[in-house]
Amino acid sequence: MSRAAASPHDTVPPDEHGFHRSLGLFDSTMIVVGGMIGSGIFLVSADMARLLGSASWVLVAWGLTALLTLTAALSYGELAAMMPRAGGQYVYLREAFSPLAGFLYGWTLFAVIQTGTVAAVSVGFARYAGVLFPFVSEDRYLIPPVHLSERYAVSLSVAQLVGIAVIAFLTWTNTRGIDYGRLVQNVFTTAKTAAVIGLIVIGIALGASWETISANFGDPWTAIGPSPVAPGLDATSVYGLLVALAIAQVGSLFSSDAWNNITFTAGEVKNPSRDVPLSLALGTGLVMLLYLAANVTYFVTLPLQAVQTVAADRVAAASLEAALPGIGAALLAVGIMISTFGCANGMLLSGARAYYAMARDGLFFRGAGRLNARGVPASGLVIQGLWTALLVLPRTYDPATGAYGNLYGSLLDYVVSAALLFYILTIAGVFRLRWTRPDTPRPYKAFGYPLVPALYIAAAGGILLVLAIYRPTTTWPGFVIVMLGLPVYALFSRSAAARAPAPSEGE
């Protein structure tokens, strides 16, 4: 049967009978929530406050992020209900546009988006473990930095080793079967959701100050001393404010990303046509409410200037310390360790399912397209884990300050815009499939179609344009990473064609 004649809405496609459909609505929602809540919400508001110069405008920026994320999730629900199979967004782009479109997304997902994020949150786990156990440090080396060039090196610190150990452990756990991965996800996502709620309740109940509230919201819409977004342009002018709001989305959208991971695991959801769209709505709605409430907590406990200048951007730690002096930072360190551990688990679990779908199409390593005896793509998990661990090792180096950074951090900065582009394309796929496959059953239809999906495309497209103009050094390299997938696609396509059986005579 050709792809054009295939039935994309089969509940269990023939190549997915080995998957165990054991994820219910709660499990699916925990994957959405667990993937979204990492460490970003505890940090990025400091940079947003510097950029916007106003507590009220930071809350507006988070509100815009909430609207964009919810709109995207509700639109994705239609595609998820139409094609409830392993692979998620890769499959949607493949079916709506072409195998190449799907591959370029899958390539970027594997190269940086999924793996780089897991590397970041795993080392984030190690950094906060260092608050409790000081020997876990990025400055305590097992292998000191070995410079590859003036600006790049590789090293192995105790913190890097702990991050790699987290990746290895969670990769192994997920090879044991979906029930193991589900158990870890549910336990840690429940715990970190409780931790965020605890931050909000304790911060407001014990740390809120009328003096702080008056200072931050007494003149709510005036930007005070914002960082320039370009020479001569900042948030004190109307145009500068619009540009600053768009640029601020880099932090808040990245902190809200990975909500789409449940679509990768649709082949293991019991009732995917109902539960995947519903979990997208429930999960993104819950997280965005928590994020907005967390930011309110920051600005009722800390003056704007304190948020802007907090050490290492640890605004959540400063907020909790204001409420519980002496123990707040340690409590938050435990909360972030729980959060990052659960986030890494959910992303490792989900990512391997996307590579499974690619491998089944001949567009990834063949082993990733096979399930082990426990019904999970173990080889894909191992390949993903190895690459993620390797991303932990390279370091960036600033000769001016002598400071070391992490290469995956730079790569993630580069692909934020590329990830946004793929979201736009996928939601455009809702329109295209309505036109090319009007008779395909749609158990759920995109909320507010066509207006709401169109508004997302317009708003996200505007943000992408602003980033391309005002943040070119971190935007265009992301598109280069995507385009590097073209020769890789050619190699996999050629290999798949060589393996394909020759047509019999008369075909």
ZAPAVEX-715249 format. One record per residue (C-alpha): residue number from 1; residue in three letters; x, y, z. Coordinates in steps of 0.05 Angstrom, whole numbers. Example, Ala and Ser with C-alpha at 12.3 -4.5 7.8 and 13.67 -1.06 7.14 Angstrom:
BEGIN
SITE resi resn      x      y      z
SITE    1  ala    246    -90    156
SITE    2  ser    273    -21    143
This chain:
BEGIN
SITE resi resn      x      y      z
SITE    1  met      0      0      0
SITE    2  ser     28     68    -18
SITE    3  arg     32    124     33
SITE    4  ala    -21    163     -5
SITE    5  ala    -69    104      3
SITE    6  ala    -51     89     74
SITE    7  ser   -100    101    130
SITE    8  pro    -66    152    175
SITE    9  his   -120    147    228
SITE   10  asp   -112     73    244
SITE   11  thr   -112     67    319
SITE   12  val    -55     17    318
SITE   13  pro    -14     20    254
SITE   14  pro     12    -49    233
SITE   15  asp     85    -32    251
SITE   16  glu     67    -13    323
SITE   17  his     35    -76    350
SITE   18  gly     96    -88    394
SITE   19  phe     82    -25    435
SITE   20  his     45    -36    501
SITE   21  arg    -14     12    506
SITE   22  ser    -11     24    581
SITE   23  leu    -12    100    588
SITE   24  gly    -76    130    614
SITE   25  leu    -98    202    617
SITE   26  phe    -62    216    683
SITE   27  asp      3    185    656
SITE   28  ser     -3    225    592
SITE   29  thr    -15    290    629
SITE   30  met     45    275    674
SITE   31  ile     89    269    611
SITE   32  val     64    337    588
SITE   33  val     75    370    655
SITE   34  gly    140    334    669
SITE   35  gly    171    354    603
SITE   36  met    151    427    611
SITE   37  ile    175    439    683
SITE   38  gly    251    436    684
SITE   39  ser    295    491    713
SITE   40  gly    277    550    667
SITE   41  ile    219    576    708
SITE   42  phe    266    585    768
SITE   43  leu    315    628    728
SITE   44  val    292    662    664
SITE   45  ser    248    716    696
SITE   46  ala    310    753    718
SITE   47  asp    333    764    647
SITE   48  met    262    781    625
SITE   49  ala    259    834    681
SITE   50  arg    324    865    657
SITE   51  leu    297    867    586
SITE   52  leu    228    895    602
SITE   53  gly    244    938    663
SITE   54  ser    175    926    694
SITE   55  ala    143    872    736
SITE   56  ser     77    882    701
SITE   57  trp    107    874    632
SITE   58  val    142    810    654
SITE   59  leu     75    782    674
SITE   60  val     46    804    607
SITE   61  ala    103    768    572
SITE   62  trp     87    704    610
SITE   63  gly     14    714    594
SITE   64  leu     31    717    520
SITE   65  thr     72    654    528
SITE   66  ala     13    620    561
SITE   67  leu    -34    640    504
SITE   68  leu     16    617    451
SITE   69  thr     29    550    485
SITE   70  leu    -44    534    498
SITE   71  thr    -63    554    427
SITE   72  ala     -9    509    399
SITE   73  ala    -28    451    444
SITE   74  leu   -102    456    426
SITE   75  ser    -85    458    352
SITE   76  tyr    -37    399    358
SITE   77  gly    -94    360    389
SITE   78  glu   -128    353    321
SITE   79  leu    -65    322    290
SITE   80  ala    -55    277    351
SITE   81  ala   -126    251    346
SITE   82  met   -120    239    271
SITE   83  met    -53    203    275
SITE   84  pro    -47    170    344
SITE   85  arg     19    136    331
SITE   86  ala     91    137    355
SITE   87  gly    131    195    327
SITE   88  gly     83    253    339
SITE   89  gln    107    318    308
SITE   90  tyr    154    281    261
SITE   91  val     94    242    233
SITE   92  tyr     51    305    228
SITE   93  leu    103    342    187
SITE   94  arg    116    281    144
SITE   95  glu     42    271    128
SITE   96  ala     25    345    120
SITE   97  phe     85    364     77
SITE   98  ser    138    312     60
SITE   99  pro    186    262     90
SITE  100  leu    241    314     85
SITE  101  ala    201    364    128
SITE  102  gly    191    310    180
SITE  103  phe    264    289    178
SITE  104  leu    291    359    187
SITE  105  tyr    250    365    250
SITE  106  gly    271    297    275
SITE  107  trp    344    312    259
SITE  108  thr    342    377    298
SITE  109  leu    305    342    354
SITE  110  phe    360    289    360
SITE  111  ala    419    335    346
SITE  112  val    402    390    396
SITE  113  ile    330    402    418
SITE  114  gln    316    339    458
SITE  115  thr    386    317    473
SITE  116  gly    414    386    488
SITE  117  thr    356    400    535
SITE  118  val    367    335    572
SITE  119  ala    441    350    577
SITE  120  ala    424    419    606
SITE  121  val    374    395    658
SITE  122  ser    419    337    678
SITE  123  val    477    383    692
SITE  124  gly    427    430    725
SITE  125  phe    409    372    771
SITE  126  ala    483    365    788
SITE  127  arg    492    440    800
SITE  128  tyr    436    442    851
SITE  129  ala    461    377    882
SITE  130  gly    524    418    895
SITE  131  val    484    463    942
SITE  132  leu    474    403    987
SITE  133  phe    539    367    970
SITE  134  pro    594    418    956
SITE  135  phe    641    367    925
SITE  136  val    593    363    865
SITE  137  ser    622    422    829
SITE  138  glu    637    444    758
SITE  139  asp    704    469    783
SITE  140  arg    726    402    813
SITE  141  tyr    756    365    753
SITE  142  leu    769    292    741
SITE  143  ile    796    312    672
SITE  144  pro    815    386    669
SITE  145  pro    794    425    607
SITE  146  val    832    403    545
SITE  147  his    829    460    494
SITE  148  leu    810    443    423
SITE  149  ser    816    515    403
SITE  150  glu    819    584    435
SITE  151  arg    745    582    451
SITE  152  tyr    728    508    458
SITE  153  ala    750    453    504
SITE  154  val    728    386    533
SITE  155  ser    729    368    606
SITE  156  leu    700    322    658
SITE  157  ser    682    353    725
SITE  158  val    646    321    783
SITE  159  ala    583    358    763
SITE  160  gln    589    334    690
SITE  161  leu    599    263    715
SITE  162  val    536    267    758
SITE  163  gly    498    294    698
SITE  164  ile    522    236    655
SITE  165  ala    504    187    710
SITE  166  val    432    215    711
SITE  167  ile    428    206    636
SITE  168  ala    455    135    639
SITE  169  phe    409    115    697
SITE  170  leu    346    142    665
SITE  171  thr    364    112    597
SITE  172  trp    373     44    630
SITE  173  thr    308     51    669
SITE  174  asn    268     66    606
SITE  175  thr    297      6    570
SITE  176  arg    263    -37    623
SITE  177  gly    194    -21    596
SITE  178  ile    142     34    593
SITE  179  asp    117     17    662
SITE  180  tyr    184     35    693
SITE  181  gly    188    100    656
SITE  182  arg    116    116    673
SITE  183  leu    128    103    747
SITE  184  val    189    149    750
SITE  185  gln    152    202    711
SITE  186  asn     89    201    754
SITE  187  val    127    202    820
SITE  188  phe    175    258    802
SITE  189  thr    125    300    764
SITE  190  thr     76    297    822
SITE  191  ala    132    315    870
SITE  192  lys    157    374    829
SITE  193  thr     87    401    817
SITE  194  ala     78    400    892
SITE  195  ala    146    435    899
SITE  196  val    125    492    852
SITE  197  ile     59    499    889
SITE  198  gly     98    500    954
SITE  199  leu    143    555    927
SITE  200  ile     82    596    909
SITE  201  val     44    585    974
SITE  202  ile    104    595   1020
SITE  203  gly    129    655    981
SITE  204  ile     62    692    982
SITE  205  ala     43    672   1053
SITE  206  leu    110    686   1087
SITE  207  gly    149    730   1039
SITE  208  ala    100    778   1009
SITE  209  ser    111    851   1028
SITE  210  trp     63    909   1016
SITE  211  glu    124    954   1007
SITE  212  thr    150    909    952
SITE  213  ile     82    903    919
SITE  214  ser     73    979    920
SITE  215  ala    143    990    891
SITE  216  asn    134    938    835
SITE  217  phe     62    954    816
SITE  218  gly     51   1026    838
SITE  219  asp     68   1051    768
SITE  220  pro     56    985    731
SITE  221  trp     68   1003    658
SITE  222  thr    130   1046    662
SITE  223  ala    194   1011    644
SITE  224  ile    251   1030    691
SITE  225  gly    322   1023    666
SITE  226  pro    310    966    617
SITE  227  ser    368    935    579
SITE  228  pro    372    959    507
SITE  229  val    347    910    454
SITE  230  ala    389    946    402
SITE  231  pro    429   1010    400
SITE  232  gly    382   1067    418
SITE  233  leu    322   1021    427
SITE  234  asp    292    995    492
SITE  235  ala    226    981    526
SITE  236  thr    214   1055    543
SITE  237  ser    184   1067    474
SITE  238  val    123   1032    445
SITE  239  tyr    161   1000    388
SITE  240  gly    219    981    434
SITE  241  leu    169    950    483
SITE  242  leu    139    907    428
SITE  243  val    208    884    407
SITE  244  ala    228    870    479
SITE  245  leu    164    829    490
SITE  246  ala    181    787    429
SITE  247  ile    253    776    450
SITE  248  ala    231    760    521
SITE  249  gln    193    701    492
SITE  250  val    259    664    481
SITE  251  gly    265    651    555
SITE  252  ser    192    639    572
SITE  253  leu    177    596    510
SITE  254  phe    239    554    522
SITE  255  ser    218    544    595
SITE  256  ser    149    523    570
SITE  257  asp    174    477    515
SITE  258  ala    169    400    510
SITE  259  trp     93    400    519
SITE  260  asn     90    364    452
SITE  261  asn    129    303    478
SITE  262  ile     66    264    493
SITE  263  thr     53    262    418
SITE  264  phe    117    221    409
SITE  265  thr     89    167    456
SITE  266  ala     19    163    427
SITE  267  gly     33     91    406
SITE  268  glu     32     72    480
SITE  269  val    -30    111    502
SITE  270  lys    -92     68    515
SITE  271  asn   -142    115    483
SITE  272  pro    -97    162    442
SITE  273  ser   -151    197    401
SITE  274  arg   -182    223    465
SITE  275  asp   -126    223    517
SITE  276  val    -70    255    477
SITE  277  pro   -109    319    459
SITE  278  leu   -139    322    529
SITE  279  ser    -72    313    563
SITE  280  leu    -43    369    519
SITE  281  ala    -98    416    542
SITE  282  leu    -96    396    616
SITE  283  gly    -20    393    621
SITE  284  thr     -5    459    587
SITE  285  gly    -62    494    623
SITE  286  leu    -37    471    691
SITE  287  val     36    489    678
SITE  288  met     21    557    651
SITE  289  leu    -23    574    711
SITE  290  leu     34    552    757
SITE  291  tyr     84    593    717
SITE  292  leu     42    656    721
SITE  293  ala     31    645    796
SITE  294  ala    106    633    807
SITE  295  asn    122    700    773
SITE  296  val     71    735    816
SITE  297  thr    107    705    876
SITE  298  tyr    174    732    853
SITE  299  phe    147    803    847
SITE  300  val    110    805    913
SITE  301  thr    171    781    951
SITE  302  leu    228    816    915
SITE  303  pro    236    887    889
SITE  304  leu    245    892    814
SITE  305  gln    318    912    821
SITE  306  ala    331    850    864
SITE  307  val    300    806    810
SITE  308  gln    343    839    757
SITE  309  thr    408    832    795
SITE  310  val    400    766    833
SITE  311  ala    463    723    831
SITE  312  ala    465    673    773
SITE  313  asp    392    693    757
SITE  314  arg    367    647    814
SITE  315  val    305    688    825
SITE  316  ala    264    631    855
SITE  317  ala    318    616    906
SITE  318  ala    320    689    926
SITE  319  ser    244    691    932
SITE  320  leu    241    630    976
SITE  321  glu    300    655   1018
SITE  322  ala    261    719   1030
SITE  323  ala    204    677   1058
SITE  324  leu    247    627   1095
SITE  325  pro    314    659   1112
SITE  326  gly    371    609   1120
SITE  327  ile    336    548   1091
SITE  328  gly    299    574   1030
SITE  329  ala    357    563    981
SITE  330  ala    369    492   1005
SITE  331  leu    295    474   1000
SITE  332  leu    292    501    929
SITE  333  ala    355    462    910
SITE  334  val    318    398    930
SITE  335  gly    257    420    890
SITE  336  ile    298    435    828
SITE  337  met    335    369    833
SITE  338  ile    267    334    833
SITE  339  ser    243    377    776
SITE  340  thr    304    367    731
SITE  341  phe    306    292    745
SITE  342  gly    233    283    724
SITE  343  cys    242    329    663
SITE  344  ala    302    289    638
SITE  345  asn    264    223    647
SITE  346  gly    203    247    607
SITE  347  met    245    275    551
SITE  348  leu    288    212    545
SITE  349  leu    226    168    546
SITE  350  ser    191    209    492
SITE  351  gly    249    226    446
SITE  352  ala    265    153    430
SITE  353  arg    195    144    402
SITE  354  ala    206    198    350
SITE  355  tyr    271    165    328
SITE  356  tyr    233     99    325
SITE  357  ala    185    128    274
SITE  358  met    242    158    234
SITE  359  ala    279     91    234
SITE  360  arg    216     55    210
SITE  361  asp    218    102    150
SITE  362  gly    291     87    138
SITE  363  leu    312    157    161
SITE  364  phe    350    139    224
SITE  365  phe    394     83    249
SITE  366  arg    358     17    236
SITE  367  gly    365     -9    307
SITE  368  ala    324     50    333
SITE  369  gly    264     23    295
SITE  370  arg    261    -43    333
SITE  371  leu    227    -57    400
SITE  372  asn    259   -100    453
SITE  373  ala    224   -157    490
SITE  374  arg    193   -105    537
SITE  375  gly    162    -67    480
SITE  376  val    206     -5    480
SITE  377  pro    257     21    429
SITE  378  ala    317      4    471
SITE  379  ser    369     16    417
SITE  380  gly    339     85    403
SITE  381  leu    343    101    478
SITE  382  val    416     80    480
SITE  383  ile    435    120    418
SITE  384  gln    399    181    446
SITE  385  gly    432    171    514
SITE  386  leu    502    166    485
SITE  387  trp    495    229    444
SITE  388  thr    464    267    503
SITE  389  ala    522    246    547
SITE  390  leu    572    269    495
SITE  391  leu    539    337    493
SITE  392  val    555    345    567
SITE  393  leu    631    343    554
SITE  394  pro    647    401    507
SITE  395  arg    658    469    540
SITE  396  thr    659    540    513
SITE  397  tyr    714    587    537
SITE  398  asp    716    663    543
SITE  399  pro    789    686    538
SITE  400  ala    770    754    566
SITE  401  thr    743    728    632
SITE  402  gly    773    658    634
SITE  403  ala    704    630    646
SITE  404  tyr    680    563    620
SITE  405  gly    609    551    594
SITE  406  asn    573    492    564
SITE  407  leu    568    481    489
SITE  408  tyr    498    453    494
SITE  409  gly    476    520    523
SITE  410  ser    500    556    461
SITE  411  leu    467    504    416
SITE  412  leu    401    511    452
SITE  413  asp    404    587    443
SITE  414  tyr    412    574    369
SITE  415  val    353    527    360
SITE  416  val    300    564    399
SITE  417  ser    280    600    335
SITE  418  ala    285    536    294
SITE  419  ala    239    500    343
SITE  420  leu    189    558    337
SITE  421  leu    191    551    261
SITE  422  phe    174    477    266
SITE  423  tyr    115    493    312
SITE  424  ile     90    543    260
SITE  425  leu     98    491    204
SITE  426  thr     62    438    244
SITE  427  ile      2    482    258
SITE  428  ala      2    502    185
SITE  429  gly     -4    427    174
SITE  430  val    -73    429    206
SITE  431  phe    -96    475    149
SITE  432  arg    -61    433     96
SITE  433  leu    -90    367    119
SITE  434  arg   -160    397    123
SITE  435  trp   -150    412     49
SITE  436  thr   -114    348     26
SITE  437  arg   -151    299     71
SITE  438  pro   -219    328     85
SITE  439  asp   -252    260     96
SITE  440  thr   -202    234    147
SITE  441  pro   -238    224    214
SITE  442  arg   -220    277    265
SITE  443  pro   -243    255    334
SITE  444  tyr   -221    323    360
SITE  445  lys   -219    387    318
SITE  446  ala   -173    446    332
SITE  447  phe   -205    496    379
SITE  448  gly   -228    559    344
SITE  449  tyr   -207    535    275
SITE  450  pro   -188    571    231
SITE  451  leu   -181    635    271
SITE  452  val   -143    610    333
SITE  453  pro    -90    569    295
SITE  454  ala    -82    627    246
SITE  455  leu    -70    676    303
SITE  456  tyr    -16    630    331
SITE  457  ile     19    627    264
SITE  458  ala     15    703    258
SITE  459  ala     40    716    329
SITE  460  ala     95    664    328
SITE  461  gly    116    688    258
SITE  462  gly    121    759    284
SITE  463  ile    165    736    342
SITE  464  leu    209    696    294
SITE  465  leu    217    757    249
SITE  466  val    237    801    308
SITE  467  leu    288    750    331
SITE  468  ala    317    745    261
SITE  469  ile    326    820    258
SITE  470  tyr    348    836    330
SITE  471  arg    381    771    352
SITE  472  pro    413    746    287
SITE  473  thr    474    716    321
SITE  474  thr    430    665    358
SITE  475  thr    376    658    305
SITE  476  trp    409    644    239
SITE  477  pro    457    591    267
SITE  478  gly    395    552    288
SITE  479  phe    371    550    216
SITE  480  val    441    528    195
SITE  481  ile    436    469    243
SITE  482  val    369    450    211
SITE  483  met    399    455    141
SITE  484  leu    457    410    161
SITE  485  gly    405    356    162
SITE  486  leu    399    358     86
SITE  487  pro    461    317     70
SITE  488  val    444    270    128
SITE  489  tyr    375    260     97
SITE  490  ala    407    245     30
SITE  491  leu    451    192     62
SITE  492  phe    394    158     99
SITE  493  ser    349    161     38
SITE  494  arg    403    130     -6
SITE  495  ser    415     75     45
SITE  496  ala    340     61     51
SITE  497  ala    333     57    -24
SITE  498  ala    391      8    -29
SITE  499  arg    359    -37     24
SITE  500  ala    290    -35     -9
SITE  501  pro    272    -99    -47
SITE  502  ala    272    -93   -122
SITE  503  pro    202    -92   -153
SITE  504  ser    180   -159   -181
SITE  505  glu    171   -166   -256
SITE  506  gly    105   -138   -278
SITE  507  glu     98    -88   -221
